[in-house]
Amino acid sequence: MDTDYWRERWARSETGFHQKEINPHLQRFWSALNLTSGSRVFVPLCGKSRDMLWLRAQGHEVVGVEISPLAVEAFFAESGLHASVTKHDTFSIYQTEGIRLYCGDFFQLTSEDMAGVSAVFDRASLIALPPSMRSAYAAHMQTILVSGVNTLLVTFDYPQHEMQGPPFSVKEPEVRALYEKMGEVRLLNSADILDQEPRFRDKGITQLQENIFLVTHNPR
């Protein structure tokens, strides 16, 4: 699964993972991160998520990364926002007041790009990656972020053999294996959501658990 895969999905409008509404877990659990207004928040593999608008409305500065220029341009167009565009290394940077999106490969981000980031909201990034890429993803996240940055993480847990991801099933033991070396992993909520997700049932899924984690990174 390379970067072309996601560009092609956006080009074919195969974006069933996109949520039109603000994520309810973001609204319910964001206060657990104890951020002050003006804190900078990173949203990896952000697509055109409206969650970024909610974060900005809370007074945060939002930094996102997305491989597809179609997704980035759709975000600004559908939000009625005008963005200036500049080039930086391998990225095109789209920026408006309170929001800066890096259009390019997550793995090309550096700690300088993430300067000032205080928290991460990961709703659709870890579960978008196959098992072979998840360890590298978590390691790179730790590399580019300063110590003490906390993450609100949303995952799915379902019988992986019943559906080919993405989104992939990422079970709690794997989350702990990926993140406990960096800090504390706390399960905030776990719920059976199959009845709320007919697209998964239509694909043959018989169980679907959604888990919300708070990852508290230790100082390095």
C-alpha positions as CSV (number, residue, x, y, z in Angstrom):
1,M,0.0,0.0,0.0
2,D,1.9,3.1,-1.2
3,T,1.0,6.8,-1.6
4,D,-0.4,6.2,-5.0
5,Y,-3.1,4.0,-3.5
6,W,-4.6,6.9,-1.5
7,R,-4.3,9.3,-4.4
8,E,-6.2,6.9,-6.6
9,R,-8.9,6.4,-4.0
10,W,-9.5,10.1,-3.8
11,A,-9.5,10.4,-7.6
12,R,-12.1,7.6,-7.9
13,S,-14.2,9.2,-5.0
14,E,-13.8,6.0,-3.0
15,T,-13.9,7.9,0.3
16,G,-16.3,6.0,2.5
17,F,-14.0,6.6,5.4
18,H,-14.8,10.3,5.3
19,Q,-17.2,11.5,8.0
20,K,-19.5,14.4,7.1
21,E,-20.1,15.1,10.8
22,I,-17.8,16.1,13.6
23,N,-16.5,13.0,15.3
24,P,-18.5,12.5,18.5
25,H,-15.5,11.0,20.4
26,L,-13.4,14.1,19.6
27,Q,-16.1,16.2,21.2
28,R,-16.6,13.9,24.2
29,F,-13.0,13.1,25.1
30,W,-10.9,16.0,23.9
31,S,-11.0,17.6,27.3
32,A,-9.0,14.7,28.6
33,L,-5.9,16.2,27.0
34,N,-6.2,19.3,29.1
35,L,-5.0,21.7,26.3
36,T,-5.1,25.4,26.6
37,S,-6.6,27.6,23.9
38,G,-4.0,28.3,21.2
39,S,-2.3,24.9,21.5
40,R,-1.2,23.4,18.2
41,V,-2.8,20.1,17.2
42,F,-1.6,17.6,14.6
43,V,-4.1,15.6,12.5
44,P,-2.3,12.9,10.5
45,L,-3.7,11.6,7.2
46,C,-6.4,14.3,7.6
47,G,-8.2,14.0,4.3
48,K,-10.9,16.7,4.3
49,S,-12.0,16.0,7.8
50,R,-14.4,18.5,9.3
51,D,-12.9,17.6,12.7
52,M,-10.2,20.2,11.9
53,L,-12.8,22.9,11.8
54,W,-14.1,21.9,15.2
55,L,-10.5,22.0,16.6
56,R,-10.0,25.4,15.2
57,A,-13.3,26.6,16.7
58,Q,-11.9,25.5,20.2
59,G,-9.1,28.0,19.7
60,H,-6.5,25.5,18.5
61,E,-4.0,25.9,15.6
62,V,-4.4,22.8,13.4
63,V,-1.6,21.2,11.4
64,G,-2.5,18.3,9.1
65,V,-0.8,16.1,6.6
66,E,-2.6,14.5,3.6
67,I,-1.2,12.8,0.5
68,S,-4.0,13.8,-1.9
69,P,-4.2,17.3,-3.3
70,L,-7.8,16.6,-4.2
71,A,-8.6,16.0,-0.6
72,V,-6.8,19.1,0.6
73,E,-8.4,21.3,-2.0
74,A,-11.9,19.8,-1.3
75,F,-11.4,20.6,2.4
76,F,-10.9,24.3,1.8
77,A,-13.5,24.5,-1.0
78,E,-16.2,22.8,1.1
79,S,-15.4,24.8,4.2
80,G,-15.6,28.1,2.3
81,L,-12.0,28.9,3.2
82,H,-9.3,30.5,1.0
83,A,-5.8,29.0,1.4
84,S,-2.4,30.4,0.3
85,V,-0.1,27.7,-1.2
86,T,3.6,27.5,-0.8
87,K,6.3,24.9,-1.5
88,H,8.5,23.4,1.2
89,D,10.8,20.5,0.4
90,T,8.5,17.7,-0.9
91,F,5.3,19.4,0.3
92,S,2.8,21.9,-0.9
93,I,1.6,23.8,2.1
94,Y,-2.0,25.1,2.2
95,Q,-2.6,27.7,4.8
96,T,-5.4,29.8,6.2
97,E,-5.9,31.4,9.6
98,G,-5.6,28.6,12.2
99,I,-5.1,25.8,9.7
100,R,-1.9,24.6,7.9
101,L,-2.1,21.4,5.8
102,Y,1.0,19.7,4.4
103,C,0.1,18.0,1.1
104,G,2.6,15.1,0.8
105,D,3.9,12.0,2.5
106,F,3.6,11.7,6.3
107,F,7.0,9.9,6.4
108,Q,8.7,13.0,4.9
109,L,7.6,15.2,7.8
110,T,10.3,16.4,10.1
111,S,10.4,17.7,13.7
112,E,10.8,21.2,12.3
113,D,7.4,20.8,10.5
114,M,5.8,19.8,13.8
115,A,7.3,22.6,15.9
116,G,4.9,23.7,18.6
117,V,2.6,20.7,18.3
118,S,1.0,19.9,21.7
119,A,-1.4,17.1,20.8
120,V,-2.4,14.6,18.1
121,F,-5.9,13.6,17.0
122,D,-5.7,10.3,15.1
123,R,-9.1,9.1,14.0
124,A,-8.3,7.5,10.6
125,S,-4.5,7.3,10.4
126,L,-3.3,4.2,12.3
127,I,-6.3,2.2,11.1
128,A,-5.6,3.2,7.5
129,L,-2.3,1.4,7.5
130,P,-1.6,-2.3,7.1
131,P,0.3,-4.2,9.8
132,S,3.6,-3.9,8.0
133,M,3.5,-0.1,8.2
134,R,2.1,0.5,11.7
135,S,5.3,0.1,13.6
136,A,7.1,2.5,11.3
137,Y,4.2,5.0,11.6
138,A,4.3,5.0,15.4
139,A,8.1,5.3,15.4
140,H,8.1,8.2,13.0
141,M,5.4,10.0,15.0
142,Q,7.7,9.7,18.1
143,T,10.6,11.0,16.1
144,I,8.9,14.2,14.8
145,L,7.1,15.2,18.0
146,V,8.6,16.7,21.1
147,S,8.3,14.8,24.4
148,G,5.1,15.1,26.3
149,V,2.7,15.3,23.3
150,N,-0.4,13.4,24.0
151,T,-2.7,11.6,21.5
152,L,-6.4,10.9,21.3
153,L,-6.5,7.7,19.2
154,V,-9.6,6.0,17.6
155,T,-9.4,2.4,16.4
156,F,-11.6,-0.3,15.1
157,D,-11.5,-3.9,16.3
158,Y,-13.2,-6.5,14.1
159,P,-12.4,-10.0,12.7
160,Q,-9.8,-9.0,10.1
161,H,-10.5,-12.1,8.0
162,E,-14.0,-10.9,7.4
163,M,-13.0,-7.8,5.5
164,Q,-9.9,-6.6,3.7
165,G,-8.9,-3.2,5.0
166,P,-8.6,-0.3,5.1
167,P,-9.8,0.6,7.6
168,F,-7.9,-2.2,9.3
169,S,-8.6,-3.9,12.6
170,V,-6.1,-2.7,15.3
171,K,-6.7,-4.6,18.5
172,E,-5.9,-3.2,22.0
173,P,-2.8,-5.4,22.5
174,E,-1.2,-4.0,19.3
175,V,-2.0,-0.4,20.4
176,R,-0.2,-1.1,23.6
177,A,2.7,-2.7,21.9
178,L,3.1,0.3,19.6
179,Y,2.7,3.0,22.2
180,E,3.5,1.8,25.7
181,K,7.2,2.1,24.9
182,M,6.6,5.8,24.5
183,G,4.3,6.3,27.5
184,E,1.0,5.4,29.1
185,V,-1.9,4.0,27.1
186,R,-5.4,4.4,28.7
187,L,-8.6,3.0,27.2
188,L,-11.2,5.7,27.6
189,N,-14.1,4.0,25.9
190,S,-15.1,0.8,24.0
191,A,-18.4,0.3,22.2
192,D,-20.1,-2.1,19.8
193,I,-21.0,0.1,16.8
194,L,-21.9,-2.5,14.2
195,D,-25.6,-1.4,14.2
196,Q,-24.5,2.2,13.5
197,E,-22.2,1.2,10.6
198,P,-24.3,-0.5,7.9
199,R,-21.4,-0.3,5.4
200,F,-19.4,-2.7,7.5
201,R,-22.3,-5.1,8.0
202,D,-22.9,-5.0,4.2
203,K,-19.3,-6.2,3.7
204,G,-19.9,-9.2,6.0
205,I,-18.5,-7.9,9.3
206,T,-20.2,-9.7,12.3
207,Q,-18.5,-7.7,15.1
208,L,-17.3,-4.1,15.2
209,Q,-15.8,-2.5,18.3
210,E,-14.6,1.1,18.4
211,N,-12.0,1.9,20.9
212,I,-10.8,5.3,22.1
213,F,-7.4,5.6,23.7
214,L,-5.5,8.4,25.4
215,V,-1.7,8.0,24.8
216,T,0.2,10.0,27.3
217,H,3.8,10.3,26.0
218,N,6.6,10.3,28.5
219,P,9.2,13.1,28.4
220,R,12.3,11.9,26.6
